[in-house]
Amino acid sequence: MYLSLLTLFVIGVLTKLTDLVVDEDIKAKKPIAYVTGIIYGILIAYALLGCQILAPLGFAVLMAVIATGKIDKKPHILGVVSMVLVMLVYGFPKTDLFLLALFLAAGVADEVANDFTDNGRIKGVCAKVLKRRIILDIATFAFSISTGFWIIFFAMFAYDAGYQITEKFGKRFK
């Protein structure tokens, strides 16, 4: 379990690092984003295959970002492709469709709310809260508290921690 959580933290770091290189134009050579994209894709496959209870959450997040157009740059596309290629070799984990739908709805809501904050449709305190994409965090917490499967919430927390820490410190390299 601890290795899965560490892997998810690293995935969060690499995902945001890829974002920063391709979207925020930090001081880094652009090819690094291709490398980080491929690595996080392989690590996603590793995490979902190694701890299959995370599969609905992992696939839901992936589907949410695809559905909302966030996979729009080649390094992110390479991340998805590398994940799929690994799973084509090792098999796709079984996925609970109810949980997939639940987490997908929360993930899409997070992405839409984040877009609304980015374009100024939501402002103030509400914007600051929604900017952190907390809807999926709340959904994973509610699921974990009601079922006792805390790995779901801790997985989301580990990923978010890596993502947020990298966002905070990565922008210093502009």
N, C-alpha and C positions, 0 to 999 in steps of 0.2 A: 504494500500500500504506500509506504513512504517513497519508494522509487517512482511510483506512478505520480505522486504529488510533486516530487522534484522535477519529473519530466514535464508535467503541466506548467510548472513555474517557468522552466526553460522555454517551453513553447510560447508562453506569454511574452517573454523577453524577446525571442526571435521574431514573433509576429509584429510587435511594436517597432523593433529595430528595422524590420523590412519596411513598415509604414513610414518611418522617419526618413529612410533613405529615398524612397520613391515619391513620397507625398510632401514631406516637410523640407526636403533638400538639405539635410544636415551635411556636415563636412565629412564625407566618406565616399570612397570610390563606388560608383553605381553597381559594378559587378558583384559587390558584397551582398546586395539585396537578392541576387539570384541564388547565391550560396545559402543565405539564411532562409530563403523561401523553400528551397529543396530540403534543407535540414528540418525545418519545422514540419513540413509535410510528412517526412519519414517518421519523425517523433510522434506526430498525431496518430499515425497508423500503429506505431509501437504501443502507445498508451491505450488505444481503444482495443487492440488485440490482447494486450496484457491484462487489462481490467475491463472485461466486457460489459460490466454494469454501467460503465461510462459511455457506451456506444450511443444510446439515445441522445444524451447531452452533446456529445461531440458531433454527431451527424446533424443535430438540430442547429447548432451554432454555425456549422458549415453551410447548411441549406439557407439559414437566415441571411448570412452575408452574401451568398450568391443571389438570393431572391431580391435583395435590396440593392444590388449592383455594386457591392463593395469589393468584389474580386474583379478589379478593372485594370490591373497592371500585370505585366508578364511575371514578375517575381511571385505574386500571389497565385497566379494561374499555375506556375511551376510547383508551388506548395500543394495545391489541390491535386495536380497530376501525379506528383510523387507519392502522395498518400494513397491515391487510387491504385497506382502501380504496385505498391507494396501489398495492398489488400488483394489485388488480383493474384499475386503470387501466394500469399498466406491465407487467403479467405477473408470474407467479410464477417464481422461479428454479428451474432443474433441481436436483434434490436426490438425492444418493446415498442409497438406502434403508438400506444396511448401516451407513453412518456415522450416519444419523439414528437408527437403532435403538441403536447403540453409545452415542452421546451422550445419547439419551433415557434409557437405563438408568442411566447415570452421573448424569444430572440428577435423576431421580426418587430415586435413592439418596441424593444430597446433600440433597434437600428432606426426605425421611423422617428421615435422620440428624439434620438440624437440628431437626425437630419433637421428636425424642427428647431432644435436649439441652435444648430449651426447656421441656419438661414434666418434666425431672429423671430420665428413664429411663436416660440416659447421663450420667455425672458424671466429675469429675476432669480429668486431662490429655486423655483421649480426647474428652471433651466440648468442651474448648477447641479441639482440632484440628478436630473435625467441625463445630463452629460456624462455621468459616471456609469451609465448603462446598468441600472440597479434592478430593472424588472426581472431579468433572468436570475439575478442573485436572489431576489425575493422568492421566485418560483422554486429554485433549488433548495433554499432554506425551508420553505413550506413543505416540499416533498420530503426532505430529510427528517424534519421534525415529526412528520406524520407517519413515516415508515421506519425510522431508525437507521436508514442507509445514509450515514453521514458522509461517506466517501463522495457522494454527488455534490454536496455543498462544499466540502473541502477541496474538491477538484476545481470547482468554479472559483473558489477563493484563491487557490494557488495560481491558476492561470491569470486571474485579475491582478494579483499582487505583482507578478512578473511584468505584466503589461503596463500597469500604472507606474511602477518604479522606473521602468525604461522610459515611459513618456515623460516623467518628471525630470530625469537626469539627461535624457537624450536630446532634449531641445537646447541644452547648453552648448551643443556642438554645432550650432548654426553659424 
